[in-house]
Amino acid sequence: MLRSRLRTIAPLLAPIYLGACAPTISSGCPPVRPYDADFRARAAEELTLLPQDSAIEEMLKDYSVVRAQLRACRA
């Protein structure tokens, strides 16, 4: 009797247990930190002090793209 019940219930419970192991997918987008005009102006000024073809400048370009993608994700 118990075995027949288990055979009936097991297929129903399997998806629940297997689903618990599945990775969680979040549909939310991370926030984009806003920078005020004074801060952006200061950053632009500091950027002019870097050597030409600076690695930091290249990283900032990449960061700019990521920020644009995050803004698009939130829209």
C-alpha positions as CSV (number, residue, x, y, z in Angstrom):
1,M,0.0,0.0,0.0
2,L,2.8,2.4,1.0
3,R,4.8,1.5,-2.1
4,S,1.9,2.2,-4.5
5,R,1.3,5.6,-2.8
6,L,5.0,6.5,-3.2
7,R,4.9,5.5,-6.9
8,T,1.9,7.8,-7.3
9,I,3.3,10.7,-5.4
10,A,7.0,10.6,-6.4
11,P,6.5,11.9,-10.0
12,L,4.5,14.8,-8.5
13,L,7.2,15.7,-6.0
14,A,10.2,15.3,-8.2
15,P,9.8,18.6,-10.0
16,I,9.5,20.4,-6.7
17,Y,12.8,19.0,-5.4
18,L,14.6,19.4,-8.7
19,G,13.3,23.0,-9.0
20,A,14.8,23.9,-5.7
21,C,18.3,23.2,-7.2
22,A,17.7,25.4,-10.2
23,P,19.6,28.8,-10.2
24,T,17.5,31.8,-9.4
25,I,17.1,34.2,-12.3
26,S,16.5,37.8,-11.3
27,S,14.7,40.0,-13.8
28,G,15.7,43.2,-11.9
29,C,18.4,45.5,-13.1
30,P,21.0,46.9,-10.7
31,P,20.7,50.6,-10.0
32,V,22.9,53.2,-11.8
33,R,24.5,55.6,-9.4
34,P,23.7,59.2,-10.5
35,Y,26.6,61.7,-10.6
36,D,25.8,65.5,-10.3
37,A,27.2,68.0,-12.8
38,D,29.9,69.2,-10.5
39,F,31.2,65.7,-9.9
40,R,31.1,64.9,-13.7
41,A,33.0,68.2,-14.4
42,R,35.6,67.3,-11.8
43,A,36.1,63.8,-13.3
44,A,36.4,65.3,-16.8
45,E,39.1,67.7,-15.5
46,E,41.0,64.9,-13.8
47,L,40.8,62.8,-17.0
48,T,42.7,65.5,-18.9
49,L,45.6,65.0,-16.4
50,L,46.1,61.4,-17.3
51,P,48.7,60.4,-19.8
52,Q,47.5,60.0,-23.4
53,D,46.2,56.4,-24.1
54,S,45.9,55.8,-20.4
55,A,44.6,52.4,-19.3
56,I,42.2,54.3,-16.9
57,E,40.7,56.2,-19.8
58,E,40.1,52.9,-21.6
59,M,38.4,51.4,-18.5
60,L,36.2,54.5,-18.2
61,K,35.0,54.1,-21.7
62,D,34.0,50.5,-20.9
63,Y,32.3,51.7,-17.7
64,S,30.4,54.2,-19.7
65,V,29.1,51.5,-22.0
66,V,28.0,49.4,-19.0
67,R,26.2,52.3,-17.4
68,A,24.3,52.9,-20.7
69,Q,23.3,49.2,-20.8
70,L,22.1,49.4,-17.2
71,R,20.0,52.5,-18.0
72,A,18.5,50.7,-21.0
73,C,17.8,47.7,-18.8
74,R,15.8,49.8,-16.3
75,A,13.8,51.6,-19.1
